[in-house]
Amino acid sequence: MALTPEIVSAKLVTLNETQESITGIAHWVIYHKRYANEIIQLWLESLREAPSNKKLLLLYLINEVVQQSRVKKITDLIDAVAPFVVEAVSQAYASVPSTIKTKIKYVYDVWCQRAIFSKKILSDLQNKFMEADYNRLGQPSAVDQPEWLSLSRRFVDASIHAKSSATTKSAVDVLYKSYEEKSSDDPELNEKFKAQLVNAVSSCERTHRLSVESRLALISSLETLLDNQRQQVQREEANISELTSILAVVEGKNPSINQNPIDTNNSTDPSYNSDDAYSPEVDSYSPPIDHAPYSTDLHPVEPSFSPLPPSVASTHSEKNNISENPTKESVEHQQKEPTDDFQNFQKEGSASSEDSIAAGLYPDN
């Protein structure tokens, strides 16, 4: 069955706090890695709209996905989520209670220790955490613009439907070619193959119709957005014309302004000194001119991250060291050969899941 946005959203809705749910959906996401960009966009949308507890579960899910991808040497999903990690995780962090903030930091610590993302991403994310901690109420977010959110969702829908329709069309092409080239003397077998081809064509046709509908919806949203922007341009141009008229009226009523300025400096006086006129007396409390109240060090030492605490129960350090080298455990896992078969995903052990349980990330069943 072709993957659709509705299937992905329904899968994310079923996510719960059990280890089986988190690892099972993570394996399902990795199995559909061909749709990595679309799945990540739907995950981001779910993360924005979810309540605090569900935000934590969605972060646990993406943690499982990126760690399993790292072990299996699959880069599709890590590359797809990396550009959005800082903004998505920091916004979730700023909007949840302090108890959940602590758990999000545990996930961040694991990413630092195992170098899941680049140093820049992890450093930027740490700075966002510090900003949120400094202002407990969180920084004011940008004004929500529903038209952009709607446009983003329609674009994702169109992209998923397009990939699904292309996949089903390829399957139909193969079946139809076999139908033309091969014929059997057994009428029952021919009828069975014919019925299979008819079902495939019908399914492919439905998928293409959905793709067309999603693209038309995207076009409609784009046209609406363009119309809104054109209206904004017209309003701005009208304001510019009004301001220009006001300026012309004001200048017309006061033609002598700035033509004959009053000489308040008595410049005809030979004893007048222009340098002294603009040299106020220095306050006695002012520091000397050559005094340097600020540091002149142009090369401050960059902040470093402290290593992950040995126990998750220990207090989280605001400065975490990003490991320069992966742990021995991570290297051993990276040597494993990746597998694309979803059944093998279900049978294989989840190394990162076991580590996450040991770290106290996921709740007990």
C-alpha positions, 0 to 999 in steps of 0.5 A: 500500500502506498504511503500517504500523509494520512497514514503517517499522521495516524501512525504518529497519533498512535505513539504512546509512552511504552518502549514497544510503541517508540521503537516500533514506530521508529523502525516503521519510519526507518523502513519508509526512509524513502519518504524521509523529508515528508515524514519529518515535515509531518513530525514537525507539524505534530510536535508544534501542535502536541501538548507537553507530554506528547511533545516529549514522546515525539522527541523520544521517537526522533531520538530513537530514529536518529540513533537507529539510523546511525547504527544502521549507517542510514543517513536519510532521516538524520539529514532530513531532520538536522536542519530543523533540530535546533528550532523544533527542539528549542521551541518544544523545550521552551513550552514545557514544564521544568520536569519535562525540560530535564528529560529533554536535556537527557536526550540532548546529552545523549546526542552530545555524547554520541555526536549524533549531530554536528557540533554547531547544531548541538552548540546552537541548541545548548544556547537556546536552552540557556536562553529559555532557562534565563527567561522562564516564561520563554521568548516571545514567538513569531506571529503565527501565519496560518497561510504559511502553515497551510501551504507547508502542509499542502506541499508535503501532501502533494510530495507524498502523493506524487511519490506514491503515484510514481511507485504504483505507476512503475508497478503497473508498467511491469505488470502490463509488460508481462501481460503483453509478452506472456500468455498461458494456455490455462484460461484460469491463470490468464484470468487471474493475471488479468484481474491482478493487472486490473486491480493494480491499474485501478489502485494506480488511478486512484493514487494519481487522482489524489496526487492531482487533487493535492497539487490543485489544492497547493496551487489554490493556496499559492494563488491565495498567498499571492493575492494577499501579498499583492493586496499588501503591496497596494496598501503599502504603495498607497501609504507611500503616496499619502506620505509623499503628499503630506511632505509636499504640503508641509514643505509648501507651507514653510518655504523659509525653513532651514534657509536662514539659520540663526547664528547662535555662536557669534562667529563674527567675534574674533575671540570665538573658537569653534573647537571650544564651543563644542567641547563640554567640560569633562565630568570629574566622575568620568573615567580617564580617556585612556581608561579601558572598561571592557576587555580588549581580548579579541580571541576569547576562549570558546565555551566547552561542553562538559561530559555526560554525567554518569547517572541520569539522576545527577544534576544536568550541567548547563555546559556539556562537552560534545564528544570529539570521538564516538564511544566504543559502543557507538563504533561497534554498532556502526560496523553493523551492516544496514538492512532495509527489510522491515521484518528484519527491523522488527526482529533485530535488537534495538541497541539504542533502545536498550541504552535509552532504557538504561539511561532512564529515557523511556518509561517502564512498560 
